[in-house]
Amino acid sequence: MKNQSLFRRLLARPEFGPLVLLLVEIIVFTAINPRFLSPMNISNTLTFTVELGLIALAMTLLMTAGEFDLSVGSVFGFTPVLMWTLFNAEVLPLEFAFITAIFIGAMIGLVNGLFVTLLKIPSFLVTLGMLLVVRGTALFMTSGFPQRTWGAKGNWLTEFLVGDFYIGSFRVYASLFWFVFAALVLWFILNKSKAGNWIQASGGNANAARARGVNVNKTKIWLFMLCSSMAALAGVISSIRTSAANPNSGTGYELEVIAMVVIGGTVLTGGRGTIIGTVLGVLILRIMRNGIVLVGVPGLAYSIFIGSIILGMMALHSWLERRHNSGT
């Protein structure tokens, strides 16, 4: 009976479904092509995972609070353009250009938060508008051309953010450690701190949270700022790794990030979120993108797989929730 009860609790966890799907993916892709588990392929997969993963972690907290941000993809593209423009024009040293870019990213989040909380405009509309403003600004600044980054090669900041080393044939980027660090910090905030209780209460029932003394507006504003700041950081990391700051970078990332969070088990309507689930969701989609190409499926079919996974995971989460609520 004790083992059965433990299994039921495990089954009711929102992370259970994503974990099973991730394991199935790894087994299937490895069976089809054993090179899937080669050190080089795992290294490449983790490299691309970090950049979207940083945004997804912050989006988890924001969605738990009952909001979401469609502007993160455009912030991802705009902030590195701003940083490298300031650096290449010799307006600021690289370190100050980096701080300025992250600060502007946070201010974009602040504007989003103020529009949502003070003007009571749905976050879908606010961040959709901000997406267009920010993307348009990036394109206007650059006339649509990427900004060069190679003038900063060997700078301590670039090494600090995206420096790499090898363990045998396995290449590890410093950005992977930033992702792990962010996951641990945000997990602690969401699950072990008073701020985490405020976030979940804000998304679960905002009126009840206010009645209990939670500053819902302030909580959501800070989360919008966190989300944009993480998108800015991810964009800068990507620009250093690829040696280019493209104003079109990040197009469509907002939907993929939301998909990662939802697949991981965070409730779209707010009130419940899981950082562990998001990490699994990030791995699921990035492994899927890598795996279908490696086994010979056209990369253009990726969206079909994403949509299918989202629908399947939503059905699974709904079924597990009903079983949990009925006590079966």
VOGU-3710 file (C-alpha; in Angstrom, 3 decimals, decimal comma):
1> mknqslfrrl> 0,000/0,000/0,000  2,835/2,382/0,854  4,541/1,768/-2,513  1,205/2,191/-4,289  0,586/5,491/-2,510  4,086/6,685/-3,437  3,465/5,787/-7,086  0,169/7,687/-7,087  1,864/10,780/-5,694  4,577/10,477/-8,324
11> larpefgplv> 1,953/10,060/-11,039  0,159/13,194/-9,858  3,302/15,331/-10,130  3,208/17,692/-13,133  6,810/16,703/-13,940  5,945/13,004/-14,356  4,604/13,260/-17,916  7,475/15,399/-19,241  10,049/13,088/-17,651  8,527/10,022/-19,329
21> lllveiivft> 8,355/11,825/-22,689  11,985/12,930/-22,401  13,145/9,378/-21,681  11,074/8,018/-24,590  12,611/10,608/-26,917  16,144/9,690/-25,902  15,481/5,942/-26,287  13,789/6,290/-29,695  16,353/8,640/-31,228  19,254/6,558/-29,904
31> ainprflspm> 17,714/3,356/-31,273  17,329/4,947/-34,716  20,725/6,638/-34,754  23,299/5,709/-32,070  25,218/8,939/-32,843  22,457/10,773/-31,002  24,261/10,114/-27,702  27,699/11,026/-29,012  29,536/13,639/-26,904  29,596/16,117/-29,793
41> nisntltftv> 25,852/15,865/-30,417  24,979/16,176/-26,716  27,293/19,187/-26,472  25,629/20,888/-29,452  22,165/20,192/-28,064  22,994/21,669/-24,663  24,554/24,734/-26,288  21,315/25,701/-28,012  19,244/24,654/-25,007  20,722/27,296/-22,700
51> elglialamt> 19,592/30,383/-24,588  15,894/29,550/-24,804  16,092/27,858/-21,417  17,040/31,077/-19,622  13,937/32,793/-20,981  11,742/29,785/-20,212  12,806/29,771/-16,560  11,728/33,394/-16,081  8,571/32,811/-18,123  7,643/30,015/-15,708
61> llmtagefdl> 7,405/32,474/-12,819  5,499/35,008/-14,911  2,987/32,415/-16,140  2,588/31,089/-12,603  1,518/34,634/-11,689  -1,128/34,466/-14,425  0,603/36,515/-17,144  2,845/35,857/-20,128  5,173/37,865/-22,338  5,131/37,746/-26,135
71> svgsvfgftp> 7,897/40,343/-26,469  10,764/38,154/-25,219  11,765/37,069/-28,740  12,133/40,651/-29,932  14,023/41,619/-26,742  16,313/38,653/-27,448  17,133/40,193/-30,836  17,175/43,885/-29,837  19,400/43,971/-26,744  22,524/42,449/-28,355
81> vlmwtlfnae> 22,044/44,817/-31,308  21,992/47,709/-28,845  25,038/46,428/-26,959  27,204/45,867/-30,025  26,097/49,146/-31,623  27,221/51,049/-28,536  30,497/49,106/-28,449  31,317/49,259/-32,170  30,569/52,991/-32,293  32,950/53,408/-29,345
91> vlplefafit> 30,210/55,052/-27,305  30,764/52,707/-24,363  33,245/49,987/-23,363  31,870/46,494/-23,758  31,180/46,042/-20,037  29,088/49,219/-19,820  27,368/48,446/-23,116  26,387/45,072/-21,633  25,001/46,669/-18,467  23,096/49,206/-20,577
101> aifigamigl> 21,560/46,470/-22,733  20,394/44,453/-19,715  19,043/47,627/-18,095  17,073/48,556/-21,237  15,733/45,007/-21,330  14,531/45,404/-17,730  12,902/48,748/-18,612  10,988/47,078/-21,448  9,673/44,620/-18,868  8,814/47,513/-16,545
111> vnglfvtllk> 6,714/49,169/-19,255  4,947/45,863/-19,938  4,231/45,421/-16,235  2,909/48,955/-15,765  0,572/48,686/-18,745  -0,770/45,350/-17,497  -1,165/46,216/-13,811  -2,067/49,920/-13,840  -3,995/50,225/-17,102  -5,517/46,725/-16,752
121> ipsflvtlgm> -4,723/45,787/-20,336  -4,326/42,035/-20,958  -0,696/40,965/-21,149  -1,354/39,355/-24,540  -2,150/42,729/-26,107  0,515/44,713/-24,244  3,376/42,366/-25,042  2,189/41,851/-28,625  2,437/45,605/-29,116  5,832/45,685/-27,414
131> llvvrgtalf> 7,021/42,862/-29,666  6,382/45,039/-32,718  7,908/48,176/-31,172  11,102/46,459/-30,050  11,575/44,425/-33,237  10,961/47,507/-35,348  13,500/49,489/-33,308  16,148/46,800/-33,837  15,533/46,759/-37,585  15,541/50,577/-37,790
141> mtsgfpqrtw> 18,823/50,848/-35,867  20,627/48,394/-38,128  18,765/48,841/-41,426  18,201/45,111/-41,143  21,895/44,165/-41,122  23,644/42,173/-38,359  26,129/43,931/-36,075  29,701/42,623/-35,927  31,006/41,274/-32,620  34,465/39,968/-33,419
151> gakgnwltef> 36,177/43,155/-32,176  35,566/41,929/-28,616  37,203/38,555/-29,072  39,126/37,536/-25,957  37,419/40,119/-23,744  36,979/38,843/-20,170  33,210/39,447/-20,315  32,714/37,286/-23,386  34,783/34,530/-21,782  32,842/34,910/-18,535
161> lvgdfyigsf> 29,497/34,519/-20,312  30,299/32,052/-23,086  33,827/30,773/-22,492  34,268/27,096/-23,344  36,449/24,147/-22,450  36,629/20,471/-23,392  36,173/17,333/-21,336  37,528/14,810/-23,821  35,483/15,495/-26,966  32,654/17,048/-24,944
171> rvyaslfwfv> 32,536/20,842/-25,319  31,129/22,798/-22,390  30,139/26,463/-22,578  30,093/28,706/-19,500  26,521/29,639/-20,423  25,442/26,135/-19,354  26,513/26,951/-15,802  24,506/30,193/-15,933  21,446/28,166/-16,936  21,928/25,690/-14,080
181> faalvlwfil> 22,511/28,533/-11,624  19,365/30,367/-12,784  17,308/27,165/-12,517  18,444/26,565/-8,935  17,821/30,163/-7,845  14,380/30,403/-9,443  13,405/26,962/-8,107  14,259/28,159/-4,611  12,323/31,409/-5,095  9,226/29,641/-6,404
191> nkskagnwiq> 9,157/26,746/-3,936  10,968/27,825/-0,776  10,454/31,574/-0,369  7,722/34,025/0,555  8,064/35,562/-2,908  7,138/32,179/-4,392  3,958/32,116/-2,332  3,106/35,607/-3,577  3,698/34,536/-7,199  1,445/31,487/-6,910
201> asggnanaar> -1,233/33,419/-5,018  -1,198/36,203/-7,623  -1,859/33,699/-10,379  -4,272/31,491/-8,461  -6,646/34,153/-7,154  -5,466/37,756/-7,374  -8,351/39,192/-5,307  -7,830/36,702/-2,484  -4,088/37,375/-2,601  -4,690/41,130/-2,234
211> argvnvnktk> -6,996/40,462/0,704  -4,151/38,581/2,390  -1,756/41,484/1,911  0,055/40,382/-1,252  1,103/43,273/-3,490  -0,034/41,607/-6,700  0,830/44,520/-8,989  4,365/44,862/-7,661  4,912/41,110/-7,913  3,836/41,015/-11,545
221> iwlfmlcssm> 5,879/44,090/-12,497  9,034/42,524/-11,058  8,313/39,305/-12,966  7,870/41,158/-16,257  11,217/42,863/-15,610  12,848/39,518/-14,799  11,468/37,974/-17,984  12,777/40,764/-20,217  16,137/40,848/-18,434  16,618/37,119/-18,950
231> aalagvissi> 15,657/37,491/-22,619  18,246/40,267/-22,907  20,924/38,104/-21,269  20,062/35,151/-23,507  20,289/37,357/-26,587  23,711/38,680/-25,595  24,976/35,149/-24,919  23,702/34,014/-28,321  25,345/36,953/-30,094  28,718/36,176/-28,509
241> rtsaanpnsg> 28,484/32,488/-29,374  27,491/33,099/-33,004  29,660/36,224/-33,458  26,696/38,196/-34,815  23,876/40,329/-33,459  21,049/39,900/-35,936  17,991/42,173/-35,472  15,792/39,286/-36,634  17,161/36,900/-33,998  14,561/35,455/-31,687
251> tgyeleviam> 11,690/35,550/-34,165  9,122/33,009/-32,986  11,011/32,281/-29,765  8,180/33,640/-27,624  5,833/30,852/-28,701  8,481/28,169/-28,371  9,341/29,359/-24,856  5,681/29,313/-23,807  5,415/25,807/-25,282  8,389/24,668/-23,191
261> vviggtvltg> 6,816/26,029/-20,022  3,382/24,540/-20,732  4,796/21,147/-21,710  6,718/21,165/-18,423  3,486/21,323/-16,439  3,006/25,012/-15,590  -0,666/25,927/-15,738  -1,391/28,441/-18,500  -4,049/30,200/-16,400  -1,658/30,700/-13,466
271> grgtiigtvl> -1,460/29,523/-9,879  0,885/26,582/-10,331  4,315/26,396/-11,899  7,291/24,079/-11,883  10,895/24,972/-12,637  11,905/21,306/-12,838  9,115/20,719/-15,331  10,285/23,682/-17,405  13,830/22,309/-17,528  12,351/19,031/-18,790
281> gvlilrimrn> 10,192/20,927/-21,293  13,232/22,804/-22,596  15,140/19,551/-23,034  12,161/17,866/-24,706  11,811/20,474/-27,447  15,530/21,006/-28,038  16,173/17,253/-28,169  13,217/16,918/-30,519  14,647/19,582/-32,844  18,042/17,898/-32,820
291> givlvgvpgl> 16,755/14,345/-33,017  14,363/14,661/-35,951  17,133/16,178/-38,077  19,621/13,520/-36,995  17,263/10,684/-37,940  16,486/12,204/-41,329  13,161/13,981/-40,784  13,059/17,394/-42,556  13,666/20,222/-40,082  10,650/22,071/-41,499
301> aysifigsii> 8,451/19,414/-39,863  9,569/20,578/-36,413  6,440/22,669/-35,848  4,273/19,610/-36,453  6,059/17,790/-33,651  5,849/20,782/-31,303  2,097/21,108/-31,845  1,569/17,387/-31,370  3,603/17,359/-28,159  1,706/20,347/-26,765
311> lgmmalhswl> -1,680/18,738/-27,475  -0,558/15,386/-26,115  0,942/16,841/-22,933  -2,117/19,006/-22,284  -4,318/15,922/-22,565  -1,998/14,005/-20,228  -1,862/16,840/-17,661  -5,664/17,082/-17,735  -6,063/13,327/-17,231  -3,556/13,236/-14,361
321> errhnsgt> -5,260/16,234/-12,721  -8,664/14,542/-12,880  -7,248/11,311/-11,421  -5,583/13,260/-8,621  -8,720/15,212/-7,780  -10,884/12,079/-7,794  -8,386/10,226/-5,584  -7,974/7,292/-7,991
//
